[in-house]
């Protein structure tokens, strides 16, 4: 086990630096610089002043030197300062992470609570009316664009019925509420965004679970378990589910970066101050330091998710342990 973990960790280091290198070069290919965007809107800033600003920030140097300078700061856990408001990038990211983490963790719990049982039910009752209705329902949810559905639900529940709030994560009088009132207020604001965030992924998790369960249910050890007279629920949840859950482990590993990265679409629509909206604002302003900070965190979480999925595979599948 220790040898396996060591090999996986060592293999992730060059992959991470490769991701940051490519990302750094790609974002600098976009037209415009932070200095140009700021100075072009201010007629008092001369061309010479902009050139001096670019020299101070190091934009006049070759791209590989700029990357080396950024990497040196990153190794010391310094993301630099934002070109928008001159605030430390790390502080801006830390301010947005709790909101995004809360929303996406809630969506993930909802996806697993609905998608996994729906996939198991569809596999057990394959070809039945319930299976067909579940299939049609999840694929309708998967095919509907998030932004369009979000606007429809906002119009229905927020504007027409006045049942749910349509923007932000808390009310105007949030500071004057009690602790339980604040919790309920945040929960009330989270209903629509969490529903939108979970709907698209329900189809994937339920279909993965269904196909995996169908494949497992035809294995010889399942027939043997039934031949021994075991209860059907024990056959399904004790023997079949343990092996059918392996694809779900992969999906959970890939969902880790999304927990922090957020969603640009629903965070922008619902005016939620999360990581997705921060990334969008940074891209539009060519805020290189903030963009690289968010991309680096996303790369680390993606590699961490794959690593955790590999460890979970190692623990859940005896064949991997034997091969190692």
Long-range contacts (C-beta under 8 A, 24 or more apart in sequence): 1-314, 3-324, 4-314, 4-324, 5-311, 8-307, 8-310, 8-311, 9-307, 12-303, 12-307, 15-303, 16-299, 16-300, 16-303, 17-71, 19-295, 19-299, 20-71, 20-74, 20-292, 20-295, 20-296, 20-299, 21-67, 23-292, 23-295, 23-296, 23-299, 24-63, 24-66, 24-67, 24-70, 24-292, 25-63, 25-67, 27-288, 27-291, 27-292, 27-295, 28-63, 28-66, 28-288, 30-286, 32-286, 33-59, 33-286, 34-83, 34-285, 34-286, 34-287, 34-288, 35-59, 36-286, 37-285, 37-286, 38-83, 57-83, 70-289, 70-292, 74-292, 74-296, 79-289, 79-290, 79-292, 79-293, 79-296, 80-289, 80-293, 81-289, 82-282, 82-287, 82-289, 82-290, 83-285, 83-286, 83-287, 83-288, 83-289, 83-290, 84-281, 84-282, 84-285, 84-287, 84-290, 89-289, 89-290, 89-293, 90-293, 92-278, 92-290, 93-275, 93-278, 93-290, 93-293, 93-294, 93-297, 95-273, 96-262, 96-273, 96-274, 96-275, 96-277, 96-278, 97-260, 97-275, 99-169, 99-272, 99-273, 99-274, 100-259, 100-260, 100-261, 100-262, 100-267, 100-274, 100-275, 100-276, 101-259, 101-260, 102-186, 102-190, 103-190, 103-193, 103-194, 103-197, 103-262, 103-272, 103-274, 104-197, 104-258, 104-259, 104-260, 104-262, 104-263, 105-259, 106-190, 106-194, 107-194, 107-197, 107-198, 107-201, 108-198, 108-252, 108-255, 108-259, 110-194, 110-195, 110-198, 111-198, 111-201, 111-202, 111-205, 112-205, 114-198, 114-202, 114-206, 115-201, 115-202, 115-204, 115-205, 115-206, 115-209, 116-205, 116-206, 116-209, 116-248, 118-202, 118-206, 118-209, 119-205, 119-206, 119-207, 119-208, 119-209, 119-210, 119-212, 119-213, 120-209, 120-210, 120-213, 120-236, 120-241, 122-206, 122-210, 123-209, 123-210, 123-211, 123-212, 123-213, 123-214, 123-217, 123-244, 124-213, 124-217, 124-236, 126-214, 134-206, 138-202, 138-203, 138-206, 138-207, 139-203, 141-199, 141-200, 141-202, 141-203, 142-199, 142-200, 142-202, 142-203, 142-204, 144-199, 146-196, 146-199, 146-200, 146-263, 146-265, 146-266, 147-265, 147-266, 147-269, 149-196, 149-199, 150-192, 150-196, 150-265, 150-266, 150-269, 150-270, 151-269, 153-192, 153-195, 153-196, 154-192, 154-269, 154-270, 157-192, 158-192, 164-188, 164-191, 164-192, 165-189, 165-192, 166-192, 166-270, 167-270, 167-271, 168-270, 168-271, 168-272, 169-272, 169-273, 192-270, 193-266, 193-267, 193-270, 193-272, 196-266, 197-263, 197-266, 201-255, 204-251, 205-248, 205-251, 208-247, 208-248, 208-251, 209-244, 209-245, 209-247, 209-248, 211-247, 212-244, 212-245, 212-246, 212-247, 212-248, 213-240, 213-241, 213-244, 215-244, 216-240, 216-243, 216-244, 219-243, 242-316, 245-316, 246-313, 246-316, 246-317, 249-309, 249-312, 249-313, 249-316, 250-309, 252-305, 252-309, 252-312, 253-305, 253-306, 253-307, 253-308, 253-309, 253-310, 253-312, 254-302, 254-305, 254-306, 254-309, 255-305, 256-301, 256-302, 256-304, 256-305, 256-308, 257-298, 257-301, 257-302, 257-305, 259-301, 260-297, 260-298, 260-301, 261-294, 261-297, 261-298, 261-301
